[in-house]
């Protein structure tokens, strides 16, 4: 009789990475250590990449010419002001930050982003380029941490959350928009915060609904209306803040409203509620009350400087209104007229621009935006390179992360059709809310860097795809999949290191800069 030999396959499959991870996470102490250490390390890396030499260049680049000056006058006066017309940008950069006229300026975005930029300027000084950009850097770094928290909430996995946040920490689009005083990084933060709160609401209400339905007996006709949903209320608050930065936050508010209604309907169906479609409508009305009024309050609060002063644009302009609305305070009537003017501007913006990129081009990464480009000869302005120095800032995502993220989004959509996982649905909803609406305006002047709002959802989708590769259904392929994922992540780091000087405006040779123009449309 022969003695059975235990199979060696499980031992072979457990790689060094598995053993290292298991050893660290097996004990409660190791788990607690990495629960805090992993997000801390990723956030520190993100902060370093976003803060190092952030004051370079000390001049207003790209649309900073609008946002920096408008933010400072907003902070000082409570509303954006026009400026003295003679060489304003150079004078402002030289320290003449008090040359605003006090006359209200026509600004086409809500105030919250400018308020946040102005806060950084108040802290570090309006004559400091670091002051102009520090708020963007802080919110960009916080967005990386927030990606970790969202991914951790969705999967309860520290490695998964670390990979997702690590990818956005080293991505060029996130780095550039965190180093320039534009509005989009603030918009991205509040959009992602909105979806984190929605995920927390989904986790909280799922089991609770099933328990409440079960108490009503087998297959009740109607389910309970859930009013105690603090995370949904928080989501409305965050969506209101996103809208107070840019109006595209409205798309996010609408998207999470639809998501809440659909998920509530499916949850009631699974719980056995007989009239689940109409029951979801009833709950949808309650969700609307939880989401929309608080968003409106936050949005109006962002306009308080304009409302409580008299110098803002159109603040004192007489407006013709219907007697039906005579009960509305005159200040709100003028604010509504201002919003009509803003809307007309946005829908009619078709001014040609050399770096304009319609939304259909965005997945292909055809036309990134050149934010800054400057050359100095050897010995000029401290240039130490014998062939001269080229400084460039291009809002180009890491091409490997971006294109892989687009492919992963398609994969995630297919997987969702197959398995109907609510986590996939949430990520896809975030992508749809930040991309699809822009397809409705093919003639409008828009730019590739708007995709920074898509970036968090792309890297989470990519991490889901990488997890499938690293943990395939067939155990025999597991080691190969894990090695492939590690090679891919290492390649992403190398590409980011290669591109970082062009993201941060560091002085490089002209030939080195030319090496980054992989496509002719990237110049």
N, C-alpha and C positions, 0 to 999 in steps of 0.2 A: 504494500500500500504506500503510495507516494504522498508526501506532505504538500498541501497546497501552499503555493508561494503567493504572498499578497501582491497585488498589482503595484507597479512602480509609477504608473501614470500620474496620480495626484501629486506625488513628490516632485516629479519632473515639471509639472505645470506650475507649481508654486515657485515663482521666480524670486530673485532677490528683492525686487520692488515689493512683491506681495508680503514677503517675510518682514521687511523693514516697516512697511505700513502697518501690518498686523501687530508687530511688537510695540509700535508707538501708540496704537489706538486700542489695544486690548485692555490695558489698565485704565481705570478711571482717571488716574493722575496724568497719564500720557494723553488721554482724550481731552482733558481740560486744558493741557498745555497747548496742543495744536489748535484747539477751538479758538484760542486767543492769538496764538503766535502766527498762524497762517494769514489771517486778514491783516494783522499788524505789519508783517513783512511785505505783503503785496502793496499795502497803502504807502509804506515808506518808499518803496521803489517808485510808485506813481508820483509821490510828492517830489522826489529828487528830479525825476525827468521833467516835471512841470515847473519847478521853481528855479533850477539852476540857471543863472544869468538871465532871469526873466525880464530884466530891464533893458536888454539889448534887442532891437535897436532903440535908442532914445529918440524916437520920433513916431508920429501917428502913422500907422500902417493900415492900408486898405480902409475898411469902414470904421476904424477907430476915429477917423476924422469927424464922424458924426457922434458915435456913442460916448467917447471920452468927454468931449466938451459938453454934450447934452447932459451927461450924467453929473458933471460938476455943477453946472448951473441948476440942475434939478435938485441937487443936494443943498445948495446954498439958498435958492429962492423958493423951492417947492414945485417948480415947473421948469421945463427946458426954455432957455432964452436964446435969442439970436446973438451973434458976436460981431465985433468990429470987423469990417470986411478986409482990411489990409493985411495980407500974409498971416492969417490967423493961426494956422497950424504951427508954423515956425515960432511965432511969438509965444504961443501956449507952451510948446515944448521947451522954450527958453526960460519959462517961469512966469510969464505974464498971464496968470490964470484968472485975472479979475477984469478982463476986457469984454465981458458979456454986457449987452445993452439993457437988459431988464425987460425987453419986449418979448412976448411969448413967441416961441418958435413952433412951426408946424412939424410935428413929429408923428410918425405913422405907426409906432408900436406903443403898447401900454407901458406904464412906468416901472414895474418891479425890477426888471433887469438893470435899468439905469440907476435905480436906488441902490442896488447891491454893488454895482461898479463904483458909485459915488461913495459908498461906505468905505471901500478900500482906499480911495483917494483921500478921504478924511483922516484915515488912520496913518497912511504913509506919506501924505502930502500930494497935492494935485500937480506939483511940478516934477514928480518922480514917475518914471515909466513903470517902476515896480508898483507904485500906488495905482496906476491905471489898470494893471493886469492881475493884481494879487487876488481879487475876489474870484476872477475866472479860474485861477490856479487852485484856489481852495475848493471851489465847487467841482472842478474837474477831478481833483483828487478824491473828494467825497463821492463822486459818481462811481469811481473804481471800487471803493468800499461798499457802496450800495449794490453794485453788481454782485459782489460776494454775498451780501445778505439775501438778495433775491434768489440767487442760485442755491444757496444753502437752504432757504425756505422751501424751494421747489423739490429738492432731492435729499435733504438731510445728510449730504455728503461733503466732507471737508475737502477731499481732493477735487471733486467736481467744481465746487465753488472757487477753489484756489486757481484752477486752470482758467475758468471763465473770467475771473477778475484779473488774472495775470495777463490774459490776452488783450484786454482793453487797456491795461496799464501801459503796455508797450506799443500800442497802436498809434500811428502817426496822426490820424484824424483827431483822436481824443487829446493827444499831446498838443497839437497846434491850436485847437480851439480853447485849450486851457491856458495858453500862453499869449492870447490876444484878447483885447477887451471888446468882444462881440457878445451878442445875447444868447447864442445857440447852446452854449454849455450850461447856462442856467435853465434853459428850456429842457434840455436833456435830463438834468438832475431831477426836476420836478415831475417830468413824465415817468421816469423810472421809479421815483418815490410813489407815484400814483399806483403803478402796477404792483409794487411790493405790498402796499396796503390791500389791494384787491386779492392778492395771493393769501395774505393773512386772513382776510375775511372768508375766503373760500375754505380754508382749513378749519376755521372756527365754526362756520355755520353748517358744514356738511353733516357731521355726526349729530350735531344738535337738532337739526331738522328731522332726521330719522328717528331720534328719541321722542321728540314731541309728537310726531305722527303716530308712532307706535302706541302712545298713551291713549289715543283716540279710538283704538280698536283696529280690527283688520280692515284694510282698504277703506279708509274714511272718504266721505264725499269731498271734503275740503280740508286743506292743511292750515297750519297756523301762519299768521302774518308776523314776520320777524322784524321788530323795530329795534331791538337791542343789537345793533351791528356797528360798534364803534369804529371798526376798521374801514367799513364802507363810508362812514362819515369822514374819516381821515382821508380816504381816497378822493372824495369830493373837494376837500380842502386843498390837497396837493394839485388836483386838476385845475382848481381855480387859480392857484399860484402859477401853474404853467401857462394858463391863458393870460395872466397878468404880465407875463414876459413877452409872449407872442401869441397871436390869435390861433395859431395851429394847435394850441392846447385844447381848443374846442373840439377838435377831431378826437382827441384822447378822451375827453369827457363823454362824448357820444359813444365811443367804442366800448368804454368800460360799462356804460349803461346797458348797451346791447348784450355785452358779455354777462352781466349780472342777471338779466332777464332770462337768457338762454340757459345758463347754468342752474338757475333756480327752477326753471321748468323741468330740466332733466332730473334734478335732485328730487322733485316732487313725484315725477313719474317713477323713479326707482323706489321711492318710499311707499308707493302703492296708492297715492291719492287719485281718486277716480276722475275728478274734474281738473286734472293737472294743467291743461293749457290755460283755462280761465283762472285757475288758482295762481299761475305764474303771472298773469296780468295784474291780479290783485297785489301780489308781492312786488311787481314791477312799479306800481304806483307808489308804494311805500319806499322802494329804493330810489325813485326819482326825488322824493321829498328829502331823503337822506343825502343825496348827491348834489343836486342842482342848487338849492338855496344857499348852502354854505359856500359853494363855488362862486356864486354871484356876490356874496358878501365879501369874500376874499378879493375878488376882482375889483369891486367898487372901493374897497379899502386901499388898494394900491393907487387909486386916483385921489386920495385925500389931499395931497399937496396941491393939486389943481383945483379941487373943490373948495378948499378953505383959504385960498388966496385969490387975488383978483387980476393977476397979470398973465395968466396962462393963455395960450392960443385959443381964440374964440370964447374966452371966459366971459367977456363983457359984450359979445356980439348979440344984438337982438335976433331972436329966432321967431319965425311964424309957426304957430302950432294950432292944431284943431281945438275948438272949445272942449272937445271930449277929454283932452289931456290937460286942461287948465289947472287941475288939482295937483299935478306933478310939480315939484319945486323947480324954479326957473334954472337953477344951476344944473339939475339933471336934464332938463330940456336942452340946454346948451351942450352938455356932454353927449347927448344923443346926436345932436347935429354934428358935433366933432367926429363921432364915430361913423356917421354917414360919409363924411369927407375921407376918413381913413379907409373905409371900405372901397370907395370909388378909386382911391389911389392903388390899392392892392390889386383889384381886378383889372385895372387898366394899365398896369406896369409892363410895358412892352419895349422899353428903351434898350437898344442893342448894347451888348457888353461883350468884350473879347473873351471873357471867362464864363459867360452864361452857359448853363448846361441843363437842358430839359430833363425831366424826371426819367424818361425812358432810357437815358444814357447812364443813369446812376449805377445800376447793377454791374455794368461793364467797366466802370471807372474810366470813362473816356476823357473827361475834361475837368481835372481838379483845378482849384483856384490858386493862382499865385498871389500870395498876400504881400510879398516883399521881395525885391531883387536889387542888389547893389554891387558894384565893382569898384575896387581900388587898385591902383598900381602898387608895385613893390615899394615899401617905404612910406606910403601915404596912409595917414590915419592909423598908424601902428601896424600896417600889414607887413608880415615877416616872410611871406612866401615869395620866392624869387620870380614866379610867373604872375604875381598879382593875386588878389583875394576876391572871391565871389561869395556874397552872402545872400541866401535865398530862404524864403519860408513858403512852403507849398502845403496846402491842406490835403495832402494825399494820404489815404489810409495805407497801412502796410498791405501791399498788393496780395500777399499770400493769405493773410488773415481775411481780407475783404472777399476775394474770389471764393475762398473755401467757405466763408460764412454764407455767401449767396447760394452755393451748392448745398450746404447743410440746411438752409431754409427750405429748399425744395424737398430735400430728404425728410425734414420734419413734417412737412405738409403731407407727404405720402404716408409717413408713419401714423400721423393723426387719423387719416382716413381708415387705416387698418386697425388701430387699437383704441382710438377715441380717448386718449389721455388728456385730462384737463390741463396738465402742465404745458403740453405742446400747444393746446388751444390758446393759452394765455400768452405764450411767446409769439405765436403767429398773429394774435390780435394786436400786440404791440408793434409788430412789423407793419401790419396793414394800416394801423392808425398813423404811423409816422411816414409812410411811403405812398400808399394808394391815393390819398387826396391830391397829391401834387400832380398826378397824372391827369387830373381834370383841367389843368391849366397849361396846355402845351405851348401856348404863345407867351406866357408870362416870363419875365426875366427872373430866373431862379438859378441857384448855384449848387455845385456838388457838395459843398461843406454843410449844407442843410442835413445831409445824411448822418451827421453826428448823433442825431436823435434816434436813428435806426441802430446805431452801433451796439448798444448794450444787448439788444435782442438778437443781433447777428452773432455775437460771441457766445451767448447762451445757447443758441441753436447749434453753433459749431461744436460746443462742448458736449451737447447731447449726441451729436454724430460721432465725435471722438470716443465717447463712452461706449457706443455700440461697436466701434472698431476694436477697442481694447478689451471688451467682454463679449465676444461673439457667442452665439448659441452653441457652436461646436467647440468643445474644450480644447481640441487639438490645435486650434488656430489662435489660442489665447496669447501665447508668448509672442507669436509673430505680430498680432494686433497691437500688443503693448509696446513692442519695439518700434513699430511703425508710428504710433502716436508720439512716442518720445522723440523720434527723429523729426517728425513734423514740427513739434513744439520747439525743438532746438533750431530748426531752420527759420521759424518765425522770429526767434530771438536774434539770429544772425542778420536777417533782413532788416529788422528794426534798428540794430546797431549801425548797419550800413546807411540807413536813411536818416538817422537822428540828426546829423549836422544840417540837413536840408529842412528838417522840421523846426530846428531851434535857431536857425539863422547864424550858425557858426561860420567863421571864415574858412573857406576851402578853395582849392584851385578850380579854375574854370573847367579843366578836364574832368576833375572828380565830379563836379556838378553835372556835366554832360552825361556821365555814366548813369545817372538816375532817370534820364528821359527814355524809359523803355518803349514808350509809344510816342509818335510824333505829336500827338495832341496834348502831351504832358508839358510841353515847353510853354 
